[in-house]
């Protein structure tokens, strides 16, 4: 199997996400706030997936010892730098999650629930306990549950496939549908959100997605079973993204 074969395998599910009817329904500022209050969890668990990969592919312990090979170490560390230490509109260093929080605050979206989740993590609660006891919508719980199950496999090729085909490679096309006309509709309310979206289109579309694909190629190598697992989990990641989008569209629970 190959990168191209995975792309062919997931094409149908990928198209469902890119053309999801949710985008056409984001018509008011309140719609955008609701979207952000769901989507922030995907921004957060993306960072967790990223750091899980870094743990698998590099040495994060002391004393340091060489782990893996230099090619994959470079690829993941390059992506981590861009995601964890990018710049906001003013040129200040921040992670993409912190940038998203800024965007939510400017838009008037409620950040209380995601901050509560992070407070629970800092207090030592497990993600399983958090998902079991929280009042999060089922679409969010399913999305988060899948991501952390992937991390728990400890298999770098699976994590990289989900990261690449369910996240990095998907983000530019997915967010293009959101950027259009937002500034004209809500002047002064969504500047930071638009910057976040455009930053993802620029960075992920031009650089990170290519690095991530190289990483999958390196990790799967000539192992056909790894390629099959990578394709399987890539499919599942797109399924859960579609479920998250459908959950927002239904708006049964406004966080």
N, C-alpha and C positions, 0 to 999 in steps of 0.2 A: 504494500500500500504506500501512499505518498500524501503529501499535503494536498495535491490536486484531487486525489481520490476522496479525501475527507471533505473537501469543499463540494464535490459532486454529491456526496452522501447527505450532507446537511442542507443542501440548497433549498429544498422545499420548506423545511422548518425555519431557515434563516429568512426566507421571503415572507413568511407569516409574521415574523417580528417586525421586519422593516416596513411592511405595508399594513400593520395592525390598525384597526379603525380608531384606536385611542387618539392618535395624533389629530385627526379631524375634529375631535370633540374637545380639544383644549382651546376653548373660545373665550373664557373669562379669566380674570386674575384669580378668582377662587378656584377654577379648574387647575391652574398652574400650581397654586398652593397645595392642593390635594395631591397632584402628581408628585411634587417635591417631597411631601410628607411620606409617601410610599417609597419613592425612588432613592431617598437618602440611605435606606438600608442596603440597597445594591451598591451604592458608592462605598459604604462602610465595609461590607463583606468582601468587596473587591480588594480593599487594602489588606484584609486578613488573608485572602488567597495569595496575594502578592508576597506577603511576608512568609507564608507557609512555603512557597516555592523557594524563597531565599534561604530558608532554614534547610531545605532539602539539598540545595545545589551549592551552598557555600558553607564555610565554617563561621559559626556565630558564637563559638565557645572560646575560652581562654584556658590553657595555652592554645594558640592557633596551630592548626595542621592543614595541609592542602586537602581539599575535598573536591571530588569530581574532576572535571577538566576546565582549563582556563577559558575555553570558548563559552561554555554554559554559564560560568561564573560572570564573565563579562556581560553576557546578554541580560541576565536577571538583575545584576547590580546597576546596569545602565537604566533599566526600566524603573527600578526602585528609586533611583535618584530623581527621575522625572516625576514620578507619582507622589513621592513622599516629601519632596523639597522643591516644588515648582515655585512660581511667583504669582502673586495676585496682581490686580490692575495697577496698584501703586508700586509694584516691584519688590514687595516684601515676600520673603520665603514662607511658604505654607504648603501643606499637603493638599491634594485635590479634595479630600474629605473636608478639611477645614475651609477651603474655598467654597465648597458647596454649602456649608453651614452659613457662611457669610451671605451667600446668595439667598438662602432661605430667610434670613433675618431681614434683608432688604425687601424681599417680596411680602413679608408679613406672614410667612408660613411658621407653624408651630414646631419648634425644635425640642420641646419638652420630652417627647417619647424617646427619641434617639439618644438624647443626653441621659435619660434614665437607664437605657440599655447599657451605655458605656459606663455609667456609674456602677451598675451591677457587675460588669466585667471587672472593673477596678476593685470592687469589693470581694472578688474571688469566686463569684458565681459561675457555674459552667454554662456554656451556651445551650446545652440540653435543658438545664433547669430553667433558664431564661425563656426559652421557646415554649416550654410546658406551662409555665405560670403566667406568661404575659397575655395581654389582651390584644395582641397584634392580629390583624386580619390573616386568614388562612393562606392567602396568596403570598404574603410576606413571610409567614412561617415556613411555607413550603420552599420558597426561594432560598431563605437563609439556611434551612435544614439541609438542602441539597449541597450548598456550598461547603458547609462545615463537614458534611459526610465525605465530600471529595477530599478536603484537607486531611481528614482522619485516615484516609487510605494510605497516606504516606508514600504514594506512588507519584513521583515527579512527572512522569509522562502524562498521567491522567490530569493532574493539576494544571499542567502546562496547556493541555488541549482545551480544558474548560476556560482557562484564562484567555487563550488565544481566540478560539472560535465562538465562545459565549460572551466574551468581553471585549478584548482589544480590537479584534478584527471587525467586530460588530458595531462598536460605538460610533464611528464616523457616519456611516450610512443611517444608523438609527436616529442620531441626533440632528441630522440635516433637516428632518421633517419638523423638528421642534423649533429650530432657530428662525425659520421664515416668519416674517411679519411680527415677531414678538415685540421688537423695539417700537414699532409704529403703534401697536395696539396699547401698550402699557409703558409710555415714556417715563423714565426715571424710577421705575419699580423693579425692573429686571435686568439692569445693566450688568450686575455681577453674574447673574445666571447666564446671560448671553455670553459674557466673557468665558465662563466655565465651559459652555457648550462649544464655543469656537476654539477654545484652547484644546479640547479633546479632539476635535476634528483635525486641527493642525498637527498636534503631537502624535496622536494615535494613528491617524491615517497616513502620515508621512514617515513615521519613524518606529513607534513602538510596535505596531502590528507586524512590521517586517522582522523586527528583533524577536518577537514572540513566535513567529512561524519558524524562524531559524532554530529557536529553542526546541520546539516540538520535533523538528527534523533531527536535531542532535540527540534528543532523548529517546526517540523511537528507533533510530538507526535502521538496522536490518532485521529487527525483531518484529515479525508479522503480528504476533499476539499483542504487542504494545500498540501497534498501529490500529488494530481492531478495537482495543479498549479505548484508545484516544477518540476514535470515531463514535463509539457508543456513548461516551460521556459528553462529547461535544453535542450530540443530538439531544441528550437529556438536559443539558444546560440551556439550549434554545427552547425546549419545552417549558422549563420553569420560568424563563424570561417572558414567554408568551402568557403564561398563567399570571405572572405579576402584572403585566399590562392589562389583562382582562379583569383582574381584581380592581385595578384603578378605574377602569371603564365602568364597571358596575357601581362603584362608589357606595357599596353597601355600608362601609365603615369609613368615616372621615377621621383620620388620626388627629 
